[in-house]
Amino acid sequence: MTSAFTCQRCGNCCRRSGEVRLSDDEPATLAQFLDLPVATFTGKFTRLREDRQGLALTERPDGACVFLEESPVTCRVQLAKPRQCRDFPFTWHYDDLERVCPASRDDASHRAAAGPP
């Protein structure tokens, strides 16, 4: 069955606590998108992951993603955003997903209406 998930662009997922882990190739992709040298990008927008096994995006002081723009709500790197962000909500697992994400509520109601797969 195809998912009915359609992002509402509320930005709530970008305000969640946690870390956006970058794969080895993503810093270069994001740096190129922002027209920055990789070293400048990593120094300004990344930090060592909590498990010390790679890089994660930094957060704003309020805990939101450094690339979340508030007015209008959008991702500054939308066209090059990390896989972890592109995979939302399909590979994200937390208890209050439906409370945080209006689109996941819509997806759940579409799944329920469609019945068992």
DRENFILO-300833 format. One line per 2 residues: for each residue x, y, z of C-alpha. Coordinates in steps of 0.05 Angstrom, whole numbers, plus 32768, in hexadecimal, padded with zeros to 4 digits. Example, Ala and Ser with C-alpha at 12.3 -4.5 7.8 and 13.67 -1.06 7.14 Angstrom:
BEGIN
80F6 7FA6 809C ~ 8111 7FEB 808F;
END
This chain:
BEGIN
8000 8000 8000 ~ 8018 8046 7FF0;
801F 8076 802A ~ 7FF0 80B1 802D;
8024 80DA 8053 ~ 8027 8122 803A;
8055 8151 8061 ~ 802F 818B 807F;
8070 81B4 8085 ~ 8062 81C4 80CE;
80AC 81BC 80E0 ~ 809C 8194 811F;
80CB 815B 810B ~ 8103 818E 8105;
80F7 81A6 814C ~ 80FD 8160 816B;
8135 8152 819B ~ 8169 8121 8182;
819C 8122 814C ~ 819B 8122 8101;
81D3 80F2 80F0 ~ 81F8 80FE 80AF;
8212 80C6 8083 ~ 825A 80CC 806C;
8247 80ED 8029 ~ 8213 811E 8043;
8241 8155 805D ~ 825E 815D 8017;
8219 815D 7FF8 ~ 81FE 8191 8028;
823D 81BC 8022 ~ 8237 81BC 7FD6;
81ED 81CE 7FDB ~ 81FF 8209 8009;
823A 821B 7FDD ~ 826B 8213 8016;
82AC 81EE 801D ~ 82A1 81AC 8042;
82CE 81C2 807C ~ 82A5 8202 8085;
8264 81DC 8083 ~ 827B 81A8 80B6;
8298 81DD 80E4 ~ 8259 8207 80E3;
8220 81D5 80DD ~ 8236 8192 80FA;
824E 8174 813B ~ 8268 8130 8151;
822E 80FF 815B ~ 821E 80E8 81A1;
823A 80A3 8191 ~ 8279 80C4 8175;
8270 809C 8135 ~ 8267 80D5 8104;
8247 8119 80FB ~ 8202 8135 810B;
81E2 8177 80FA ~ 81E6 81AC 8130;
81A8 81C8 8151 ~ 8191 820E 815F;
8191 8224 81A8 ~ 8147 820F 81AC;
8159 81C8 8195 ~ 813D 81CF 814E;
8165 81BC 8111 ~ 8196 81F2 80FC;
8176 81F1 80B6 ~ 812E 81FC 80CC;
8114 823F 80B3 ~ 80D7 8258 80DA;
80B5 828A 80AD ~ 809E 826A 8082;
80AD 8226 80A1 ~ 80DE 8204 8071;
811F 81DE 806F ~ 8159 8208 8058;
8178 81CB 8037 ~ 8137 81AA 8020;
8153 8194 7FDC ~ 8191 8175 7FFC;
8178 8161 8042 ~ 8196 8124 8064;
8177 80DF 8059 ~ 8160 80DC 80A1;
8135 8119 8093 ~ 811C 8100 8050;
8107 80BF 8070 ~ 80D9 80E1 80A2;
80AA 80C5 80BC ~ 80B5 8080 809E;
80F4 806D 80C3 ~ 80EA 8099 8101;
80D3 8075 813F ~ 80B9 809A 817C;
807B 8094 81A7 ~ 805A 80D6 8198;
8063 80DA 814C ~ 8019 80E4 813F;
8016 811D 8172 ~ 8053 813F 8155;
8045 8135 810A ~ 8000 8149 80EF;
800F 8124 80AE ~ 801D 80E3 80D2;
7FD7 80E8 80F1 ~ 7FBB 80EF 80AB;
7FE5 80B3 8093 ~ 7FCC 8089 80CE;
7F84 8099 80BF ~ 7F8D 8088 8076;
7FAD 8045 808A ~ 7F74 8036 80BA;
7F3F 8046 8085 ~ 7F62 8019 8053;
7F5F 7FDE 8082 ~ 7F94 7FA8 808A;
7FCA 7FA4 8054;
END
